[in-house]
């Protein structure tokens, strides 16, 4: 995690997959609410961003997801961040989670 302002705790996996149209990079993320309160979809919500980077740390692609379902205390939600372009240049990724207005 590059940054996390939220009560979410993350586990994540990275995979490179061959498809009929070429190579695909996929980051699968599970976010668990480790806070004291339910996270709702009203007011402020977590925005989770995945940045795909090259060897020099340059950003190749960035995708973000806002929670669309409430997450109770101790509950989790799953997210996927696929990349189908510049896959040969990706050497790492960064996850960030910040509060944004719903």
C-alpha angles and dihedrals in degrees: 000000000000092000137354124182094165136078090248119119114205136213117180144176132201124211137174113214132188115226135177089260096045139276123342128194115208129190112194114198132190115195118195123195103236093170133102097250139052114261109231131191093241127089107356122008133182115264111202116201129191117200118195111210138190129222092282093050092253115150112246098175139352130198130180135199129194120205110260097180127053115255117212125213108287092011125115142208131204128227135180129209111192126187123193102167129069089007093149090061098051113107101160146353138220128214123208130181121194136161117257133174113269 
